[in-house]
Amino acid sequence: MADDAVAEQERMRTFQAAALPHLDDVYTLARYLMRNTQDAEDAVQECYLRALRHFDSYRGPAMKPWLLAILRNVCNAEFARRSKEELPTDYSSDEALAEEMPMWQEPQASPEKMLVRQQDTATIKRLVAELPEPFREAIVLREMNNLSYQEIAQVAGIPVGTVMSRLARARAMLRAAWNAAETTTTRPGPAVASGTAP
Amino acid sequence: MKCDESEVMLHALIDGELDAGHARDVETHVAGCAACGEKLAAFRTMHEVMIAAPLIETAPAHLRNRIEALMATPASRVVSIRQFMQPTRRSFFGGFAMGSVLSAAVAASLVLAVIRRDQDQTISEEVVSAHIRSLQAGHLMDVETSDRHTVKPWFNGRLDVAPPVVDLTAESFTLLGGRLDYIDGEPVAAIVYQRRKHVINLFVAQHLGRRHARTIADSIQGYNVRHWSQDGLDFWAVSDLAGDELDEFVQKITSALQQPSRAS
């Protein structure tokens, strides 16, 4: 029995060393998926609990995308449980979705608005939080979690080609909103209504 | 390439996800298309602003404590959040399926040649292993000569590329010879140099890792690794030489390759 306890401690240490460094990444994605601090924290905790349970069967790939995939499942399941209408990420067709997204039609901007103006961090976070899913998720995984396309494909369970088209649309939407936003706007967005940043 | 294709591909270019051929296609289109050129510049700026901004949140201390407490609990006693942390809370995470967390096969509709980022890491490790193996096994060279005109032809018929061999004796990097090696299951040319007592293996192949515009530096198990792409070839230099001296080596090789008379 003593050996079991030692082995168990060793397993915990291994898991902790592998998984804990990604806590901020997991928490960041949770903040953008869950849209309120309390739910985000609960989702993160549930994510680590599940990761710990399944750690014995974990064979790679990298730990960060593995954790983020678990987190995403936790968040989606919670949305699915709450309301089918709210289900945010399992779209069967991005094309159909894009047609409902007028922002994909970029505004005819004046030349000085064509490039990207400077925005502060709080504004960037708000603009990302206001993106519709699944484009918000794609942007967060790429620009904040710094995942490769392959890793985003694994986390979101979509082909790499879909990652590319989603990111293209996400950035086009973000750019339009970005250039329309006033730099001075500092009020927190819907994802940041309570607690700390974003 | 047409504009609608470029509109998607330019993001992969910004994100460093394209191989050299596709990157060139996008760059060629963008150079001749003002609208796409403007988009590339704008999206690149936006990307750079975003990665420079501190967008990652810091998990609050109480959450970190909760997670750490979770890890200090024996697995058999760890239970889900609603019984464990908040017994009165409604069935928050009830009834969700774990599903296949990461399905092994990413769906096959890979329309574009996108190269995995972690491939570089794998190859870095393999390149270092090959370097160590070459020193241990007494199998540093298949062809042992300081004459670059002997090394290069030796690879003929052994590889489907003709690796450039540069003589850097004047820069005190002595050419020792060449060797056929295997990285990532593919035959590659290993060109062996020496400075003082330090051996440098320069691995050259047509496709070996991601294509980078600039040199990527890494250090594994105390060995310095440099990876760059030039003239359609991938180069990996490995040595126990100090980082700045290996940088010097890389710089000499790259500039020599830009003067065709220096390489054969």
Interface residues (C-beta under 8 A of the other chain):
Chain A: E8 R11 M12 F15 Q16 L20 L23 D24 D25 V26 Y27 T28 R31 E41 D42 A43 V44 Q45 E46 Y48 L49 R50 L52 R53 H54 P61 A62 P65 W66 A69 I70 N73 V74 N76 A77 E78 A80 R81 M114 L115 V116 Q118 Q119 T121 I124 K125 V128 R142 E143 M144 N145 N146 S148 Y149 Q150 E151 A153 Q154 V155 G157 I158 P159 V160 G161 T162 M164 S165 L167 A168 R171 L174 R175 W178 G195 T196 A197 P198
Chain B: E7 V8 M9 H11 A12 D15 E17 E38 A41 A42 F43 T45 M46 H47 V49 M50 I51 A53 P54 L55 I56 E57 T58 A59 P60 L63 R64 R66 I67 E68 L70 M71 A72 P74 A75 V78 S80 I81 M85 S91 F92 F93 G94 G95 F96 A97 M98 G99 V101 L102 S103 V106 A107 A108 S109 L110 V111 L112 V114 R116 R117 D118
